[in-house]
């Protein structure tokens, strides 16, 4: 309890009541379009969950869950899902944007999209494990690098050695990677956006990708991170895996409702 609480003060965020000024016809059209958008998001969440379910061996997920509590609201499945959404969006823009000829060598192609996404997929799932361990031990890198390589290359064969090297570079160097590799640059920007959860907004000048430098996208991404929202595909992913201790749908729904009523952020 702080001083204001002891003095009887109560601070709460205002609930915003929006009064529509649309005509009945305009309101009906607005409601119809909103329903179509909600339905599209719901359908995409199911398809996304199925895609990631196919990419994630059940046994490997269990091993990761033994090393990290993905129910953790700061460094759990919420973080993983938002990072993956950010990476996937930035990758799509990097593939389809117009670039100078000198940049084309570093530009992923449509044919490489699934491959690049798979590398980002493992970075997003693995990074919470060392992050949460840095406060507990001094040899985090030395301890986890061989474990991760064993999982990814030897036990489940989801990556080869070269791919694993790149994934480990992203996981253990994070935002300190050298600019120039499009996969690491995408992951760098996703991590930068996610710093908003802890009240830090990275300047646009430090972002590396086209979408990372987009102010409108930045504001939207930073708000989702600051509100600690859960992308809904994670709920479907959990159901497909047949587990119930990866993400709390009830807790996520409360945070989502709170964010919608937030008259400040």
Backbone torsions as a table, in degrees:
resi	resn	phi	psi	omega
1	UNK	NA	129.3	179.6
2	UNK	-93.3	-179.5	-176.2
3	UNK	-60.5	-44.6	-178.6
4	UNK	-61.9	-38.6	179.3
5	UNK	-64.5	-41.5	-179.8
6	UNK	-65.4	-27.2	178.6
7	UNK	-85.0	-1.3	176.3
8	UNK	96.0	4.7	-179.4
9	UNK	-79.4	142.0	177.9
10	UNK	-126.7	123.1	179.4
11	UNK	-107.9	132.2	176.7
12	UNK	-148.7	153.9	178.2
13	UNK	-78.1	141.8	-178.3
14	UNK	-72.2	144.4	170.8
15	UNK	-85.4	129.7	-176.7
16	UNK	-95.1	120.4	175.7
17	UNK	-100.1	114.6	-177.5
18	UNK	-97.9	122.3	178.1
19	UNK	-100.4	121.2	-176.3
20	UNK	-73.6	138.3	175.5
21	UNK	-110.3	12.5	-179.2
22	UNK	-81.2	152.9	174.1
23	UNK	-71.1	161.6	178.7
24	UNK	-54.7	-39.2	179.4
25	UNK	-66.4	-44.9	178.9
26	UNK	-64.9	-39.2	179.5
27	UNK	-64.8	-40.3	178.9
28	UNK	-63.1	-42.5	178.2
29	UNK	-65.5	-40.7	177.9
30	UNK	-61.4	-44.9	-179.3
31	UNK	-64.3	-38.9	179.8
32	UNK	-65.0	-45.6	179.5
33	UNK	-65.5	-37.1	178.8
34	UNK	-64.8	-40.7	178.9
35	UNK	-63.8	-41.1	178.5
36	UNK	-61.9	-39.7	179.8
37	UNK	-67.2	-43.8	178.5
38	UNK	-61.8	-42.5	179.3
39	UNK	-64.1	-39.1	179.2
40	UNK	-65.2	-42.1	177.9
41	UNK	-62.7	-42.0	-179.1
42	UNK	-64.0	-42.0	178.9
43	UNK	-65.6	-41.7	179.0
44	UNK	-65.0	-35.8	179.1
45	UNK	-62.0	-40.1	179.6
46	UNK	-67.1	-45.8	-179.2
47	UNK	-64.5	-40.3	178.9
48	UNK	-63.4	-43.3	179.1
49	UNK	-61.6	-41.2	179.4
50	UNK	-63.9	-40.4	179.2
51	UNK	-63.1	-48.0	-178.7
52	UNK	-70.7	-31.3	175.9
53	UNK	-60.1	-41.8	179.1
54	UNK	-68.2	-28.5	-178.0
55	UNK	-80.5	-22.6	-172.4
56	UNK	-104.4	107.7	173.9
57	UNK	-61.8	136.0	-178.0
58	UNK	-57.6	-41.4	-178.4
59	UNK	-64.5	-35.7	179.4
60	UNK	-71.3	-37.8	176.4
61	UNK	-61.0	-41.6	179.3
62	UNK	-62.8	-39.2	178.2
63	UNK	-64.0	-42.2	179.0
64	UNK	-65.9	-38.5	-179.4
65	UNK	-68.8	-23.5	174.6
66	UNK	-72.6	-23.5	-178.6
67	UNK	-95.5	-20.6	-177.3
68	UNK	-146.1	138.4	175.3
69	UNK	-83.7	101.3	-176.6
70	UNK	-76.3	-2.7	169.7
71	UNK	-77.8	-12.9	178.1
72	UNK	-54.9	128.1	-174.5
73	UNK	-75.5	-15.6	179.6
74	UNK	-97.2	-46.9	-176.8
75	UNK	-127.1	49.7	178.7
76	UNK	-121.5	-147.4	-173.7
77	UNK	-66.4	-28.3	176.7
78	UNK	-60.5	-46.6	179.7
79	UNK	-62.6	-45.5	179.9
80	UNK	-57.5	-48.0	-175.9
81	UNK	-65.1	-41.2	179.3
82	UNK	-68.4	-41.5	177.7
83	UNK	-59.4	-42.7	180.0
84	UNK	-65.6	-40.7	177.0
85	UNK	-61.1	-43.2	179.0
86	UNK	-63.0	-47.5	-178.7
87	UNK	-61.6	-43.6	-178.2
88	UNK	-64.5	-41.5	178.4
89	UNK	-65.6	-44.4	-179.8
90	UNK	-67.4	-37.2	177.7
91	UNK	-62.5	-42.8	-179.8
92	UNK	-60.6	-42.0	179.8
93	UNK	-69.0	-40.8	179.6
94	UNK	-62.1	-33.1	-179.8
95	UNK	-72.5	-40.3	-169.8
96	UNK	-101.5	-7.4	-178.9
97	UNK	-75.1	157.1	175.9
98	UNK	-76.1	134.0	-179.5
99	UNK	-132.8	157.6	173.9
100	UNK	-70.3	156.0	-178.8
101	UNK	-58.3	-34.4	-178.8
102	UNK	-68.1	-21.2	-179.2
103	UNK	-91.6	-14.7	-169.8
104	UNK	-62.1	-28.3	-178.4
105	UNK	-64.8	-27.4	-178.1
106	UNK	-99.7	8.5	-176.5
107	UNK	-96.7	125.5	177.1
108	UNK	-69.7	146.8	179.9
109	UNK	-97.9	168.7	177.7
110	UNK	-59.0	-39.1	-179.6
111	UNK	-65.0	-26.0	-179.1
112	UNK	-91.9	-3.9	-171.3
113	UNK	-57.5	-49.7	-178.1
114	UNK	-64.0	-38.5	179.9
115	UNK	-64.4	-47.2	-179.5
116	UNK	-64.5	-41.7	179.5
117	UNK	-61.0	-35.8	179.7
118	UNK	-65.0	-36.1	177.1
119	UNK	-66.4	-44.3	178.5
120	UNK	-65.4	-35.3	178.7
121	UNK	-55.9	-47.8	-178.5
122	UNK	-71.8	-33.5	175.5
123	UNK	-60.5	-45.5	-176.6
124	UNK	-65.7	-38.3	-178.9
125	UNK	-75.0	-33.9	-173.1
126	UNK	-85.6	-30.5	-169.6
127	UNK	-60.7	-30.3	177.7
128	UNK	-62.0	-27.6	-174.8
129	UNK	-64.5	-54.9	177.9
130	UNK	-69.4	-33.8	-179.4
131	UNK	-56.0	-46.6	-177.6
132	UNK	-76.6	-10.2	-178.3
133	UNK	-96.2	-14.5	-175.1
134	UNK	-63.1	-25.7	179.3
135	UNK	-84.6	-9.4	-173.8
136	UNK	-107.1	-22.8	-176.6
137	UNK	-150.0	158.1	-177.1
138	UNK	-93.6	-14.9	-173.8
139	UNK	-112.2	41.7	-174.6
140	UNK	-58.0	-50.9	-178.1
141	UNK	-60.0	-49.1	-178.0
142	UNK	-64.1	-31.7	-178.7
143	UNK	-76.4	-46.7	-170.0
144	UNK	-89.9	-27.1	-178.2
145	UNK	-57.2	-49.7	178.5
146	UNK	-65.9	-31.3	178.2
147	UNK	-66.2	-47.7	179.9
148	UNK	-62.8	-41.8	179.4
149	UNK	-63.4	-39.8	178.4
150	UNK	-62.0	-44.6	178.2
151	UNK	-60.4	-55.1	-168.9
152	UNK	-72.8	-37.5	-173.4
153	UNK	-99.7	-48.1	-171.3
154	UNK	-89.0	-51.3	-172.7
155	UNK	-78.1	-42.8	-174.1
156	UNK	-115.5	-8.7	173.1
157	UNK	50.5	44.5	177.1
158	UNK	-90.2	-15.5	178.7
159	UNK	-139.2	157.4	168.9
160	UNK	-93.9	-179.8	-174.6
161	UNK	-61.9	-44.1	-178.4
162	UNK	-65.1	-42.1	177.9
163	UNK	-64.0	-39.8	179.1
164	UNK	-64.1	-38.7	177.6
165	UNK	-56.9	-43.8	-178.7
166	UNK	-67.4	-42.6	178.9
167	UNK	-62.2	-43.8	179.8
168	UNK	-66.0	-34.0	176.1
169	UNK	-61.4	-44.1	178.4
170	UNK	-65.2	-43.8	-176.3
171	UNK	-66.5	-43.9	-172.4
172	UNK	-95.6	-16.4	176.2
173	UNK	-101.9	-26.4	174.8
174	UNK	57.3	-121.0	-178.9
175	UNK	-81.5	1.1	179.9
176	UNK	-95.4	4.9	179.4
177	UNK	-65.8	153.6	178.1
178	UNK	-76.1	133.0	-178.2
179	UNK	-68.0	143.9	176.0
180	UNK	136.0	-24.7	174.3
181	UNK	-95.2	120.0	-171.2
182	UNK	-61.9	-33.6	179.9
183	UNK	-66.7	-47.7	179.8
184	UNK	-68.8	-32.1	178.6
185	UNK	-67.3	-40.1	177.1
186	UNK	-63.3	-45.4	-179.2
187	UNK	-66.0	-37.7	176.1
188	UNK	-56.0	-49.1	-176.8
189	UNK	-67.8	-37.0	177.2
190	UNK	-61.7	-43.8	177.8
191	UNK	-64.0	-38.4	178.7
192	UNK	-63.2	-43.9	177.2
193	UNK	-61.2	-38.9	-176.3
194	UNK	-73.1	-11.9	174.4
195	UNK	-64.5	-17.4	179.4
196	UNK	-63.0	-24.0	177.5
197	UNK	-60.4	-27.1	-178.1
198	UNK	-109.2	20.3	173.2
199	UNK	82.6	18.0	-179.5
200	UNK	-117.1	122.8	176.1
201	UNK	-111.6	118.2	-176.9
202	UNK	-72.3	135.8	176.4
203	UNK	-61.1	144.9	179.7
204	UNK	-56.7	-31.4	-176.1
205	UNK	-64.6	-20.4	-179.0
206	UNK	-93.4	-8.3	-179.7
207	UNK	-78.5	153.7	-169.4
208	UNK	-112.8	-24.0	-175.0
209	UNK	-103.2	165.7	-179.5
210	UNK	-60.4	-47.8	-179.1
211	UNK	-73.1	-30.7	177.9
212	UNK	-62.5	-29.0	-179.5
213	UNK	-89.8	-3.4	-178.3
214	UNK	-79.9	118.2	-173.8
215	UNK	-65.8	-39.2	-179.7
216	UNK	-63.3	-45.9	178.6
217	UNK	-64.0	-37.8	-179.6
218	UNK	-62.1	-46.2	-178.9
219	UNK	-61.2	-44.8	179.7
220	UNK	-63.1	-45.2	-178.7
221	UNK	-66.4	-40.6	-178.9
222	UNK	-66.7	-35.4	178.0
223	UNK	-67.5	-40.6	178.1
224	UNK	-63.7	-40.3	179.4
225	UNK	-68.2	-46.5	-179.1
226	UNK	-61.5	-33.9	178.8
227	UNK	-85.2	-5.5	177.8
228	UNK	56.2	48.1	-177.9
229	UNK	-80.5	156.3	-179.7
230	UNK	-109.6	116.1	171.9
231	UNK	-57.2	133.5	-169.3
232	UNK	-68.1	-18.5	179.9
233	UNK	-63.1	-22.7	179.9
234	UNK	-66.8	-31.4	176.6
235	UNK	-64.0	-45.7	-179.8
236	UNK	-67.4	-37.7	178.0
237	UNK	-59.5	-44.6	179.8
238	UNK	-61.8	-41.3	179.7
239	UNK	-65.3	-41.4	179.2
240	UNK	-63.5	-33.2	178.9
241	UNK	-80.3	-9.8	177.6
242	UNK	70.0	32.7	179.7
243	UNK	-126.1	166.6	-179.2
244	UNK	-133.7	13.8	-177.2
245	UNK	-125.2	37.0	176.1
246	UNK	-107.5	-40.5	178.8
247	UNK	-148.5	140.8	177.5
248	UNK	-94.1	110.0	-179.7
249	UNK	-65.7	-37.1	-178.7
250	UNK	-65.5	-48.2	-179.9
251	UNK	-64.6	-38.8	179.1
252	UNK	-64.6	-39.8	-179.7
253	UNK	-64.7	-37.5	178.3
254	UNK	-63.9	-43.7	179.6
255	UNK	-66.5	-35.6	179.1
256	UNK	-67.1	-42.7	178.8
257	UNK	-64.9	-40.5	178.7
258	UNK	-62.7	-41.0	-179.8
259	UNK	-65.6	-35.8	179.7
260	UNK	-68.9	-28.5	179.7
261	UNK	-90.1	-3.2	-175.1
262	UNK	-73.3	113.3	-179.6
263	UNK	-87.1	3.3	-177.9
264	UNK	-105.7	-59.5	-176.3
265	UNK	-82.1	NA	NA
